[in-house]
Amino acid sequence: MSRGLPLLHRRRILVSGAIGGITCAAVVVGAAMADQDDDGGDAKASTKAAQTISCPAVAGSLPEIPAQAQAEVDRNLALLDTQLAEANKRLGTSQGEGGPNFVQNAILGPLADKRKSTLDRIAISIGRRAEKPTGLDALAECTLSGGEAGAGSGTGAGGEADSGATPTAPASEPAGGGAEPGSGAEQGGGAEQGGGADAGSGQTISCPDVASKISGVPAAAQAEVDRNIALLQTQLDEANKRLGASQGEGGPNFVQNAILGPLKDKRASTIDRIELSFSRQGSTAPSGLDALAGCSLTSG
């Protein structure tokens, strides 16, 4: 019996050592797998962060610019670069927000609206002194691309890719320029209120009334103004519909970033087109319309 105890003790030591070795090996393997997972996550994040927004070049698609319009055209070309830089900044800071359509709805869509208005101003500024270029609308849409979009061509900075598009010769209105009779928009209407809000949330989006602030519309611009006022209501209805359908999505800033922010951008572009419709007829639009672009949430 006295010789059996040391043997049993030695066996316990051997078993304990084996278990300790297995535990250490498991820790090492687990750490290696964790490092591999981290590396994979970093690679995925790097891939996502590498995405940038690329837009068609505009400068190379313009006709000869009259000297009197050069400063205004240059200012708007620089604005296109600024809009693109802001959109790329927002793309980088909004990773993981919203649903699958967040980038399109909150970044690419509003960017296209801003570019349409800016392209419209470029066409009008040239058209005051020479034949107005058309077909610039086709350069408004931008896309997501890999990490090569940062180097611009066409306007210098801002990542505008050379599209090779050229304006066409026949006269046609740029974005928001075509008059559509019978649009049915009434001036002096009530405040713009949304009707499609989610009943559970009790909130709707409310926007300042634009129609009541407009007067003295030139007869030749009336149809275009009416059409854009109607478009403001359509934009508001769509935003309220999205508000109701997106309950629970995204983080605390989702409504601002994915709904209210893009709605403001769309309204600013539409209001801009209303002002441009005045200038086309040699008139001055009422002042202060730009301040009516922002909307807010209200309790139902």
C-alpha positions, -999 to 999 in steps of 0.1 A, spaced: 0 0 0 28 24 9 44 19 -26 10 24 -44 5 59 -33 34 75 -50 25 57 -83 -11 71 -81 4 105 -73 26 103 -104 -4 93 -126 -24 123 -113 5 146 -122 7 131 -157 -30 135 -163 -30 171 -150 -1 179 -172 -19 165 -203 -50 185 -195 -29 216 -190 -12 211 -224 -46 206 -241 -59 238 -225 -29 258 -236 -32 244 -271 -69 254 -272 -61 289 -261 -34 292 -288 -58 279 -315 -86 302 -303 -64 332 -303 -52 324 -338 -88 320 -350 -98 353 -333 -69 370 -351 -80 355 -383 -115 366 -378 -103 401 -369 -82 402 -400 -112 391 -421 -133 418 -405 -107 444 -411 -105 433 -447 -142 435 -451 -142 470 -435 -114 480 -457 -132 468 -488 -164 487 -477 -144 519 -469 -126 517 -503 -159 525 -520 -163 560 -533 -188 579 -555 -178 586 -590 -197 611 -612 -195 619 -650 -172 647 -659 -190 679 -670 -163 704 -681 -153 683 -711 -189 680 -723 -196 717 -725 -195 737 -757 -174 769 -760 -183 791 -731 -189 828 -737 -165 851 -719 -194 868 -701 -206 834 -687 -172 819 -678 -172 830 -641 -206 817 -635 -199 784 -652 -166 780 -633 -184 787 -600 -210 759 -608 -183 735 -619 -166 740 -586 -200 735 -568 -202 701 -585 -169 692 -570 -180 704 -536 -212 683 -538 -193 652 -547 -168 657 -519 -196 661 -494 -214 630 -507 -181 610 -504 -176 623 -468 -211 612 -459 -205 578 -475 -175 573 -453 -192 584 -421 -225 564 -425 -211 529 -428 -237 504 -414 -266 529 -413 -300 522 -427 -312 493 -449 -300 480 -482 -311 511 -501 -296 536 -477 -268 548 -500 -291 552 -529 -319 570 -510 -298 591 -486 -267 599 -507 -268 591 -544 -304 603 -550 -299 637 -533 -266 641 -550 -282 636 -584 -309 662 -575 -282 687 -565 -262 681 -597 -293 685 -619 -300 719 -605 -263 729 -609 -262 716 -645 -294 735 -652 -277 767 -640 -247 760 -662 -269 755 -693 -289 787 -685 -258 808 -680 -244 797 -713 -278 801 -730 -280 838 -720 -250 845 -743 -250 817 -768 -269 786 -778 -279 767 -747 -264 733 -744 -288 704 -739 -283 668 -727 -265 678 -696 -291 660 -676 -275 627 -685 -244 637 -664 -264 641 -631 -264 605 -620 -234 592 -600 -224 556 -590 -204 537 -564 -170 525 -576 -138 512 -561 -111 532 -545 -100 548 -577 -127 575 -578 -108 600 -558 -87 612 -588 -108 635 -608 -107 643 -645 -128 669 -663 -131 695 -636 -99 688 -616 -110 678 -582 -138 657 -568 -136 624 -587 -156 632 -618 -150 605 -643 -147 613 -680 -180 602 -695 -174 612 -730 -210 626 -732 -216 656 -754 -245 680 -753 -269 678 -782 -278 708 -804 -316 709 -805 -332 731 -779 -348 713 -750 -352 722 -714 -328 708 -688 -340 691 -656 -372 708 -644 -374 730 -674 -402 715 -694 -435 731 -689 -463 707 -684 -497 722 -687 -525 709 -665 -502 700 -636 -529 711 -612 -507 728 -587 -524 758 -571 -507 788 -558 -516 801 -524 -524 766 -511 -523 754 -476 -492 743 -457 -476 712 -471 -485 683 -448 -478 647 -453 -506 622 -454 -489 588 -453 -474 587 -419 -472 555 -398 -502 553 -375 -481 536 -348 -455 563 -345 -480 592 -345 -454 613 -364 -455 629 -398 -431 652 -417 -442 688 -421 -426 712 -445 -429 750 -449 -455 761 -476 -438 773 -507 -467 781 -529 -480 809 -506 -447 826 -508 -447 829 -546 -463 858 -564 -458 877 -597 -451 846 -617 -445 854 -654 -471 839 -676 -445 819 -696 -432 804 -664 -465 795 -647 -468 759 -659 -432 752 -648 -437 768 -614 -470 748 -609 -453 716 -619 -425 721 -594 -449 731 -566 -467 698 -573 -434 680 -571 -427 694 -537 -459 678 -524 -450 645 -541 -416 645 -524 -432 651 -491 -457 623 -496 -429 599 -505 -409 609 -474 -439 603 -452 -445 569 -468 -409 560 -461 -411 572 -426 -440 549 -420 -423 519 -437 -389 523 -419 -399 521 -383 -371 505 -363 -345 508 -390 -310 523 -385 -296 542 -355 -307 573 -336 -299 595 -366 -316 574 -392 -346 596 -398 -325 627 -402 -298 610 -424 -321 588 -445 -353 608 -448 -352 644 -436 -318 652 -450 -325 638 -485 -359 655 -485 -343 688 -478 -319 683 -507 -347 674 -531 -367 704 -520 -337 727 -523 -332 716 -559 -369 720 -567 -371 754 -552 -340 763 -572 -357 753 -604 -387 775 -594 -363 804 -591 -346 796 -624 -380 796 -641 -383 832 -631 -348 841 -643 -354 825 -677 -382 851 -683 -360 880 -671 -379 882 -637 -367 879 -602 -381 852 -579 -393 861 -544 -365 862 -519 -361 838 -491 -374 807 -508 -342 787 -500 -351 789 -463 -382 768 -470 -363 736 -479 -359 721 -445 -387 700 -430 -393 686 -395 -411 658 -376 -444 667 -360 -467 647 -337 -498 634 -353 
